[in-house]
Amino acid sequence: MKELSFPFDSKNIIRRSPALRKQLLSDGSTRIKKKVAVLGGSTTDHIIASLELFLLNFGIEPEFYQSEYNKFYEDAVFGNPKLESFAPDIIYIHTTSRNITKLPSGPSVKAEQVTNDLNEQFELFRQVWESLMKRFDCPIIQNNFELPLFRHTGSYDCWSTTGHAAFIERLNVMFSDYARSVSGLYIHDINYLSAVCGLTNWHDSEAWYMYKYAMSTSVIPDLAYSLACMIKSIYGKNRKVIDLDLDNTLWGGVIGDDGQDGIEIGPETAVGQSFTEFQSFNKGYKDYGILLAICSKNDEENALLGLEHPSNVLKKTDFVSIKANWEPKDRNIAESAQELSLGLDSFVFIDDNPAECAIVEGQLPMVQTVSFSSVHEAMYKLTRSGYFEVTAISDDDLHRSEMYAANALRAAQQKSFGSYEDYLVSLEMQAVICDFKPVYIQRITQLTNKSNQFNLTTRRYSENEIQAVSQSTDHICLCGRLIDKFGDNGIVSVVIGRIDEDILHIELWLMSCRVLKRDMELAMLDELVRHAKTAGIRIIKGYYYRSPKNSMVSEFYGSLGFVLDEKSENGDSVWHTEIENYKNKNIVIKITEKENQNELK
């Protein structure tokens, strides 16, 4: 819904909240359902109302638990039967600087006392987090703290021993340090959010004194949107591709008219500097695993000439797809999505021409568009949009662009073979299939929350749940990397099976779309059977739970030779195979235990 995309009209969202909610719930969209517990240090009613809208728009249907006013500590530390029975999927602790009780009281306070107060304040929150972690196996989101609007000593407040701003900044650092040291705790940066909204807009004494809202009601949608972006990131609903126009987007001018020498990029002019900064900004997204693509109305020769400009930060090799032609841009984006095996909801299209953005919006409503009048505006929209919100970074994320570039080489090689089987053999594929090692936990968690098409049960797991199941003696857990002569695809397949006497129930089986039809599923099954035999398993039972996106695997178990036990009217099915009758199915992938790609070569 465009009204809920950044930049949005906060007043309109607050005013039309009930109508927008009704419209979203009746639009026929399929959403994942999540229970969100909001433990507030202040009033949270409007926050929950706005948060629900943004989550619904992101494809998440929330159910809320709301603590009583300022009872976040009691609910967390002493427990609450209602919270226990609610069994949240995610917990949000909405505290602000209003909840800091140990701010220095004046210039006579000694530095040692300030440090003691700081540690005591931190310990209160650490007790909250650890109590919740013991009681609930789910992600926890904690606000850090915004700066106060008022100060007694001017700039001295930010660096003096007893300055309130200095105290808050030190406490924020302690929060960040602790979050990095544990799994499942995420910091929601309202320190930045309040700064970008403006402290004078953020703070509202009347809202506090009358209604106990810790910020102005006008910025509540900003807070709720920022929080919703974190939640959708945790559940794998981020965008994955930035698809960029060229002329007056990556450089100033029109390459076809101005030539390579005539476009503006580089330090010589102010305009050129701005486009250099924009290219560097997008390069930064690539460094975090976001794919870059080009969609430009241009002759391909001219487009490539522009990318070869010596002052360009972005080069041809930085892009996983380049569509430079005179076809409609929506058609080019759709083709890029198909070639990359990604959904259209993975794309963000950036163009200086609002008419082109409007056409793409009309033809491909799942694609998010960003139009702009200056590169500064484009960077701001991307910064605040949360399309690429990061809550965890895996090694695969850092190499994603190289993986997709290697996929393009594989696709090119496939065209030279008359037989698909010969093509698979030519790839010299090797799979590393192993238990859930700690180094892979983040990536495995990401896959369980992102993979939809090749996902038999579409069950989602938190990082803590993946860690728990990996240590369970009642489960067989396997993950697989696929490596070939073009490169390492990273962790691409995950299987979790629960042991019940001599039966193994497959609770999760998924595979990344980028390795579909590569026989990786056969290699995974062979290894699963081998582990099952060692565990004394007699029967493996597989389950297919139908979802809007996984119809491609509805007959997957049947294709592997499993026997159908039952099938429901909605398409769900149960299958089984007997271990003693099983024969290995993988013939093209070598299974190895070597971890290093150089060793494999």
N, C-alpha and C positions, 0 to 999 in steps of 0.2 A: 504494500500500500504506500503510495507516494507521500501521503501526508505524514507517514511515520519514518521516512527516510531522511537522513541528514542532508542539508540543513532543514529543520522543521520549525513550525510555528508553535512555541511552547504554550502560549495562551489558548490557541485553538485546540491543542491536545487536551489541556485541562478542561476546557469548556465542553468539548465534544466527546469526552472519555466514554460515557455509556453508549453513545451511538457508534463510536468507532469499535468498541468491544463487540457489540452486537453484529456489526458488519463483518468483522474478522471471523467470528465464530460461525457465521452462516455462509462463508465463501467457498465451502467445500474442500478446503485444503486438508491434507493429511499431516498431522503434527505429532511429534513425540511428546509424551506426557511426563512431566516432572513435578515432584513435590518440592516446593521452595519454602524453607523456614526462615522467617525474617525476625531476628532478635534485635530489638531497637533500644537505643539509648535515648531516643526522643520519639515524637509522634511519627508514625510510618504509613498512615492510611493513604495519603495521596501518592506516596512513593510506590506502594504496592499497586495502586490503580494504574499508574503510568508504566510501571515495570511489566504488568500483564500485557498491555498493548504492544510494547516493543517485542516481548518474547513471542507473542502470537504471530507478529509480523515476521519473526525470524524462524518460524516453524516449530515453536515449542509451546505447548499448552500447559500452563502452570496451575498447580493447586497450592494455596498458600496456608502456612501457619504463621500467626502473628503473635509475638509476645505482648504481654501487657506493657504499658508505658514504663520505660527505663528498667525493665526486668531482664535484660540480656544476661547479666551476671548470674542472677538466681536461676534462670532456666538452664544455663550452661553448667554451672558448678553443682547445684543441688538437685537438678533434674526437675522435670515436669511431666506428669503422666500423659497429658495431652500431646506434648512434643514427642514423647516416646512412642505413643500409638500412631502418631502422624508418620513416623519413619521417613524423614526427609531424604531427598536425593541430593540436595545442596543446601547449605546454610549460609545466610548472609547476615553479618553482624554490622548493623548500621549505628556506628558511634561516630562522634565528631569531637571537636575541641571542647564542646560543652560538657563532655563526659570526663575530661581530664580534671582530676581532683587534687593534684599535687603541684600545680604551678607555683614557682617561687613567689613568696609573699612580699618581698622588698629587697632593697640593696644591702641590708644588713645580714642577710642569710649567707652563711658560709658555703664555699664551693663544695665541701664534703657533704653538707646537708642536701644541696641540690642534687648531687650524684645519688645519694641515698633515696631521695624522693623519686628521681628518675627511674632507678631500678625497681622501686616499690610499685610505681605506676605500670611499668612494663610487666612485672610479675603478675599483676592482676589480670592483664590480658593473656599472658602465657597460661595462666590457670584456666581461663575461659577456653582457649584453644585446645589445650591438652585434655580437659574434661570432655569436650565435644568429640575429640578424636577417639577417646576410649569408648564413648557411648555410641557413636555413629560412624559408619564407614563411608563417608561421603566428603566431597570437596567443601571447603570452608572459605568464604570470601570475607575479608576484613577491610574496612575503610582505614586508611591512614588519617592524618589530621590536617585540616586547613589552618592557615595562619589567622590570627585575630585581626579584626579591622582596626582596633584602637591600640595604641602603644604609648607608654609614658616617656620614653627616652629617644625616640626617633630611631635612626639606624643602629644606635648602640644596643637596641633590643635584640638584634639578630646575632650579636656576638659577645654580649656581656655574660658573665656567669649566671646572673639572675634574670636574664631577658626571657620573656615568655616565648617569643619567636625562636630563640636559641634552644629552649627546652623542647619545644614542639618538633623542631628539625632533628634534634638528637633522638627523640622518641621515634620519629619516622624511620630513621636509619636503623634503629634497633628492631623495628617491625620487619624491615626489609631483610636484614641479616638473618633473623629467625626464620622467615618464610623460605629463604634459600636453603636452609639447613634441614627442612622437613618436607615431607611429601603431602600434598593435598591442601596446603594453605596458600591462598592467593591474596595479594594486596591490591585493593581498589584505590586508585590514586586520586582521592578528592583534593589533595594538596595541589596537584596540577589543575584539576577541573575547576576548583574555586578561583585559581589564578587566571585561567583562560576566560572564565565567565566574568571575572572582575570581583574583587572582594566587596566592593560597594554594592554590587548586585547580589552577591551571595548572602551576605549577612542581612538580616531583617529582624530588628529587636522586637517589633510588634508581633511578628509571626511566632517569636519565641515566647514572649510574655503572655500572649493570649491563647496560643494553640500548642505551644511547646514543639513547634517545628524548628529544627536546628539550622535551617537555611530558608531563604526566601522561597515562597511557593512558586515563583516564576522560574527558578532554576531546577525545580524538582524533575521535570522531564529530561533535562541534561544529565542529571545524576542517574535517573532510571535508565536512560539510553546507554550511558557508559557501562552501567552494571549489566544490562542485557547483553552488551557486546562481549563482556567477559564470560557470561554464562553460555552463550552460543558458541564461543571459542572452545570452552571446556567440552562441549558436546559435539565438536567437530563440524560446526556449521559456518565456518569461515569461507570467504571467497578465496580462490586459488590463483587467478590470472589477472594481470593488468594488461589490457589490450589497448595500445596507444596509436593515435593518429601521428603523423609526422610533421607536415607543414604547419608552422605556427603552434605546434604542440611540443615537439622535441627540439625544434630550432625555429628561429624567426625567418619568415619569408617562405617562398614557394620554390622548391628545388627545381621543378620543371621550367620555371620562368627565369629564376635568378642564377641557376647553375650552382655548382659546389662552392665557388668563390664568393657568391653573392648572399648565401644564407648567413644568418647571424647566430653564431655560437662561439663561445670562448671569451677571453678576458679583454678583447679590444674595445667592446662597446658595453654599455649598461644592459641593453637588451640581450646581447650575447651572454653576458654573465648570468642573467636570470635563467636562461635556458640551460646553461651549464649546471646551475644549482638544481634545476628540475630533473635533469638527467641523473645527477648524483643522488638525488632523493629517491628516484625509482631504482637505481642501482642498489641502494640500501635495502629495498624490499626484496630484491633478488637474493641478496646475501642471507636473508632469513627464510629462503625457500619459496618465495612467491615467484610464479612464472611470469615472464614478460613476453608479450606478443605485439605484432604490428598489424594494424588494419588501416590502410591508407589508400585513397584514390590517387593513384600515381602510376607511372610506368615503373616497372620493377627495376629497370636499369637505373633510373634516376633515384629511386628510393635507396638502393644499395650504394649509389655514389654519395648520397647524403650521409649515410652511416659511416662511410669511409673518411669523412672530414677529419683532419688531424686533431681538431679540438673536441671532437665528440668523446663523451665519457662512455656512452653506450655504443657497443660495436655489434656487428651482425651476429657474433657468437653468443651474445647475451640474450638473444630471443629464441624461443622454442618454436615460434611460428611467425612467418612473415607473409602477409597478404597485401601485396601492393599491385593493384589493378583497378579497373573501372567498374567492377561489379558493385552492387549495393552492399553497404557495409554490414548490414544484418546477415546477408548471405555468407559473407566472408567469416564473420564471427561464428556462425553455425558450422561452417566447414572446419574451422580451427578446433571447435569443441569436439567434433566427431573425430578428427585426426588425433587429438590428444586423449581421447576416451574420457572426456570430462563433461559434466552436465553444464547447461547454459547458466545455471545458478552459481557456477564457479567464477564467472567473468565479471570484471569491472571495465567498462569501456570509457576511455578518456579522449575528448575531442574539444577543440576550441569552438567548433561550430555547433550551436544549440540545435539547429535544424537536423543535423546528422544524429545527434543524441535523441531527438524526438522520434525520428524514424526508427532507430534501434529499439527505443522503449515501446513503440507501437507494435513492431513486428516480433520482438523478443522480450516480453515483459519480465522474464526471469533474469535478464542481464541488467546489472546496475550501471547507470551512466553517470558521468561527471562532466559537465560542461563548465567552462571558465572563461573569464576575460583577462586573467593574468596568471602566470605560473604560481605566484604566491597564493592566489585563491585556490588553485588546484591542489597545492600541497596542504593547505589548511583543510580543505574538504576531505582529503584522504586521511589526514591526521585525525580529524574528529569523527570520521564516518565509522570507524571500528570494523571496516570490512575485513581487515587482516589482523585483528586483535590477537596478540600472542599470550598464551598462558603456559606454554611449554615448548621447548626446542629439542628435537631429537637430531641425531647425526644424519638421518635420512633427509630431514628438512633442509639441512645445510647443503646437501648435494642434489636436491630435487631437480634443479634446472639441468644439470649434467645428465641425470637419469632420463629426462624427457628428450634431451638432445640425442642421446644414444638410441632411444626408441625410434626417432626419425631415421637414423641410420639402419636400424633393423627393418623398418618399413620399406626403405629404398632397396635393401638387399632382397626382401621377399619378392619384389617384382621381377627379379632376375631368375627366379626358379619356377619351373613348370609344375613341380610337385611340392605341396605344402610340407609333406613329411621330409623331403630332402632339405627344404629350407630350415626346418627345426634342427635337423642334424648338423647343418652348416653353422648354426649358432654356437656349437660346442658348449652347451649349457651344463652348469654344475650348480647343485643346490646344497646349501649348508642348512640342515634341519636339526634343531636342537631344542632342549628345554628352554623355558623362559629365563634367560640370563638377566641379571640386574641391568646390564647395559642396554637391553632391548625393551625394558618395561615401558618407558615413555612412548616409544614407537608403537608397541603393541596396543597400548591404551588408545593412542590416536586412531589406529586402524579400526578398533572396535566401535569407535564413535563416528567414523567417517564412511566406512565401506557400507554400501547399500545394495548394489546390484548383485555382486557375488557374496551374499551373506545369507546363510540358510535360515538363521533364527533371528537376525537383526538385534540380538541382545547387546546392550551397551554396558560397559564396565568402567568404573573409576580406576585411577591408578592404584589406590589402596586395594581395591577388589582384585586387580590383576596380580598384585604382590601376594595377596592372601591365597589365591587359587594356585599360584606357582609353587607355594610352599606346602600345599595340601597333599597328604598321602593318598587321598581318595580321588585324585584327578591325574590325568595324563594331559600335559600341556606341551604343545609343539609350536614352534614358529619357524618359518623358512625364508632364507635369503636366496635369490636367484641371480646367478652371475653367468655372464657369457662373454664372448670375445669383444663385445662392444662396451662392456662395463658392468658395474654392480647395480642391480635394481633395488638393493636394500631389503628390509623385511617386507615381504609381500603377502604372506599367508599365515593364518593363525588357526589352530584347532585346540579346543578345550573339551575334554571328555571326562565325565564323572563315572567313577567305578561303583557299581552296585553288585556285590558278590562277583559273579562271573559274566556280568553284562556291562558294557561300556556305553554310556549314553552321551552322544555328541551334543553338547550344549551350545557350542559355537563353532562354526566353520566359515571362514571368510577369506577372500583373496582380493588383492588390489586389481583394479580394472586394467592397469597398464601391463599386466602379464597374462591377460586372458588368452586362451587358446595356445598356451605354451607348454601344456602338459604338467604344469607345476602341481595341479590338484592330484595327479596320479602319483607323483613322487611323495606328496604329503600323505596320501592314503597308504602307500607302501610302508612308510615309516611308522604311521599310526598303528598299522597291523603288527609290525614288528614289536613295538612297545607293548601292545596289548597281549601278544603271545607271552612275552616275558612276565607280564603281570597276571597270567593265568586266566585271561579273558576268553570266553567261549563265543559270545555274540556281541556284535557292534550294532547299536541302534542309532539311526540317524533321523533327524527331525527337520521338516521344512515348515516354517511359519510364514504365510503369505504376507507380503507388504506391497505398497504401491510401486516399489522399484525393483523387487527381486524376482520377478516372474521368470527371468532367464534361467534360474536354477530350480524351477519347480519340479523338474524331472531329473535333477542332477544325480540323486542316489540311484535311480533306475538306470541311468546311463553307465553307472559303475557296476551294475549287476546286483544291487541290493533288491530285496524282495519287498513289495508293498504290503504293509500290515493293515493300514487304515487310511482313509482319506475323508476329510470333513467337507461339508457343503461349501465352505468358504475357501477351499483349496489347500488347507493345511494337510500335511501328510506325515506318516511314520513309516520308516523302512528298517530292514535289518539284513545283516549278512553273517554267516557262520564262519568263524576264523579258520576252521579246519579245511573248508572248501575254497579258501581264498587263494588266488594266484596273482603274483605281482603284475601290475599293469603298466608301470612306467618303463619305457624302453629308450628314451632319448635324453634323459637328464641323469647325469652322474651325481650320486649323493656322496657328499664328503663331509668330513668334520673339520677341514681346514678353514680357518677364519680369515686369513689374509689373502686378498685378491692376487697379490704378486706371487704368493706360493702356488695359487691355483693355476696361474699361467705358466 
